[in-house]
Amino acid sequence: MEKCNRKSVNPIYSMCVQPSFIIGTNNEDGTDNFAPITWVSATQEESEGYLLVISMFGTKRTKQNVIRTGLLSVNLVSTEMLPLMDYFGTKHAIDGRKNDIEYGVSRGEILDIPTLDASRWVYECEVVRSVETGDSATFFCKIRNIQMDERLSPKDIFDIDLTVLDPVVYSGRYHSLDKMLGGIGDFCNPDGK
Ligand SMILES: Cc1cc2nc3c(=O)[nH]c(=O)nc-3n(C[C@H](O)[C@H](O)[C@H](O)COP(=O)(O)O)c2cc1C
């Protein structure tokens, strides 16, 4: 491998390779609301399964709804859903219902939350802890249910073919994936010896 020539710059960039999710929540009047959130990661509590770690800044409705209800759906964004993500992200709930475009909404299988019909992977989540840092809140969310695209049939928890899910990857710009390269161990022993 060749050495990469790097340059130091002002640390104003927060470039992470971010997954794209649309968060679904219940408004106070019983209607639903959706907004893209890409500050999403995961961690684990001892023998308690995975927790999603989701950060939201400011006073957006989605954040208020999560604080009020403790419930949210986390809908993976595939490339065909980009118009939805862009719309939900540029219209704020405070300016009215997000119904200028058509999209299908269902209720969760386990939790009473709105889910997006177009999403190929949906987490139904309940907040178990939150941490505030300045203007942001980070929610640790227990995954109560996963709805995955029926075309996936993983043989274990690591066997998820992202090319089937076709996720949007976000860096400040929208990207798509190329190909699946292999699994754990495939590269430390490439000759199979
Ligand atoms: C691609 C994209 C990613 C975003 N990621 C986040 C995020 O990780 N955290 C956050 O607080 N807001 C994020 N936003 C901003 C909210 O989605 C945006 O403010 C939205 O309009 C809020 O809607 P609401 O007022 O209905 O909650 C993102 C917006 C876009 C377009």
The ligand as an ORCA input file, in Angstrom:
! r2SCAN-3c Opt
* xyz 0 1
  C     -29.222     14.459      5.210
  C     -29.659     15.067      6.512
  C     -29.162     14.577      7.696
  C     -29.546     15.134      8.926
  N     -29.036     14.630     10.080
  C     -29.388     15.180     11.272
  C     -28.875     14.650     12.492
  O     -28.114     13.658     12.493
  N     -29.243     15.240     13.652
  C     -30.101     16.297     13.687
  O     -30.383     16.807     14.773
  N     -30.638     16.820     12.539
  C     -30.290     16.281     11.345
  N     -30.822     16.778     10.184
  C     -31.753     17.909     10.255
  C     -33.230     17.504     10.401
  O     -33.582     16.389      9.653
  C     -34.081     18.704      9.957
  O     -33.841     19.778     10.830
  C     -35.581     18.385      9.893
  O     -36.243     19.359      9.124
  C     -36.213     18.322     11.247
  O     -37.573     18.059     11.086
  P     -38.647     18.243     12.257
  O     -38.663     19.685     12.598
  O     -39.883     17.752     11.636
  O     -38.172     17.391     13.389
  C     -30.459     16.225      8.955
  C     -30.972     16.717      7.740
  C     -30.578     16.138      6.532
  C     -31.144     16.690      5.248
*
